[in-house]
Amino acid sequence: WVRARGMSIYQMALMGGSALGAAVWGKVTNLTDLPTSLMIAAGSGVVLMLLVQRLATDRSVLEDLSPSSHGTVPFANEPPKTGHVVVTVEYLIDPLRADEFRRLMRVSRRSRLRQGALSWDLLHDLNDPGRFVEQIVDHSWTEHLRRFERVMADDVAIRERKLGFHLGEEPPVVARFSVEAAPLRR
């Protein structure tokens, strides 16, 4: 539904802009003649392009969105046919670096949601200040697998930064769960 909503907003903006532009340039053509209105349109296009170039303060690339083939696709002996998939990643970090880790995880949240996750949460163990659990919810097993096709180079860099916080010889523990409906009890 999010993609459909985004596409509808995109189409409304495109069609609305086209309709408004047609009305404005039609009025300019009525007030002048066709060659003059085309010259005004070309001139205003160049002026607006230069104005945008001058007013754009940050032209740097924020994220590297080039596709990455990094990472292995998960395997399940019996992939669930229905239901959400919950993925947990358990990090053991230095409690003194917890604030820095939380800032990085906010960036990770945007990355996970951009890849198609339904929700994302960061859980903090109340009894162990160095234990954090990242929880990602995917719509289905198929959507979970598709997330691995959407990995960008920037996502790999974020993953490497998260792994830099993790203490211990072994990588963070990753677990995948299928959400099943609880039986009704009487």
N, C-alpha and C positions, 0 to 999 in steps of 0.2 A: 504493500500500500504506500510505502514511503517513496518508492521509485515512481509509482503512478502519480502521486501528488506532485513530485518534483517535475515530472514531464508535463503535467497540466499547467503548472506555474510557468515553465519555460515556454510552452506554446501560447499561453495567454499573453506573456510579455512580447513574444515575437509577433503575434498577430495584432496585438494592440499597438505596438510600435509601427508596424506596417500601415495600419489604418490611420494612425495619427500623422505619420509622415506623408501618406498620400493626400490627406486633407490639407496639410500645411503647404506642400509643394503644389497642389492643385490651386490653392488660393494665390500663391506667389505667381504661378503661371497666368492666372486670370488678371492679376494686376500688371504684369509685364507681358512679354512674349516668351515662347518656348526656348529660343537660344539664350536669352537673358536669364531665365530661371535655371537652366542647366549650368550656366557659368556661376551663378550665385550658389547653387548646390555644391559644385566642385570646389569653389573657393571656401565655403563654410566648412566643408569636409576637411580640407587641408588645415584650416585655422584650428578647428576642434582637435584634430590629431596632434598638432604642435602644442596646443594648450594642455592636453592630457599628458603628453611627454614631459612637459615642464612641471606640471603639478603632481605627477606620480613621484612620491618620495622614496618608496622602497621597491626597487625593480629586481631585487635578488630573489632567487628561487628558494621558497621556504622548505619544500620537500622534494626529494628525488622520487618522482612517480614512475620511473622506468621499471618495467616488470623484472622480477627476480625469480630465479628457479631454485633459490636457497631453501633448504628444509625438506623434510621427508613427509610424505602424505601418511596420515595415520591408518592403521589397519585394525579391523575388528573381526573377531572370529564369527560373530553373528551380528551384523549391522542391524540396528533397530529399524523396523519398517515404518513406525510412526513415532511421534512425540519429539519434544525438544531434546537437544543434546547439551549437557552442562560440562564444561571443561574447567578444571581447576589446575592452577600452577602454583606450587608452594615454594616460596623463597625464604631462605634463612639469611638475614642480613645483619650487619652491625647496627645495633640500636642507635648509636650516635649519628648514623647517616640516614635515619628514618625520614627526616623532612626532605632531604635531597631525593630519596627513593620515591616518596609520594609525588613530588613534582614531576619526576620522570614517568610515573604511572599515569598521571593525568594526560600526558602526551600519548602514552600507550592506549589509553581509553579511546581517544579520537581515532587512532590507527585501527583498533579492533572494530569499532563501530563502522568505520569507512569500509572495512572488508566485508561487512554484512552481518555482524553479530546483532542479535536482538537486544541484549543488555550486557553490561559489564559492571563488575563490582570489585572493590579491593577490600578484603577482609583482614583484620588485624587481630591476632591472638591476644586475648586479655591477660593470659598468664605467661606468655613468652613475648617480650617486647621486640624480639628480632624476627618473629615469624609472621609473614604476610602471605595471604592466599589470593591470587587473582582468579576471579570467576567470570567465565564468558558463557553466555547462553546463545546457542544457535537454534534456528527454527527446526532443523531436521539433520539427519546424518548427511544427506546429500548437500545441504547448505554448508554444513561444517567442512566437507571436502572441498567445496567451491571456494571457501575462504583461502585455501592454500593456493588456488590459482590466481588470487587477487593480491598476492604478496608483492609489495614494491621494495625497491632498494632501500628506501627510508625506513620501512618496517623492519628490515634486517638489521639496520644500524641501531634502531631502538631496542631490538632484541639483544643485540650484543652489549648495549649499555646496561640493560637489566641484568644480564648474566654477570656483568662486572661487579654488581652489588652482592651477588650470591656467594655465601661462604661455603666452604667444603669442597671435597674432591668430586663428588657426584653432581651432575646438573640438577636443576630444580625438578621436583617430582611432578609429573603431569598425569592427571587422571581424567578419564572421560566417562560420563554417566548418561544413561538414558532416563528421561523423566517418564515415570509411569503413573497412571491415575490410581489413586488409593481406592480400594474397594469400599463400597457403601456398607455400613454396619447398622443393624437395627437393634 
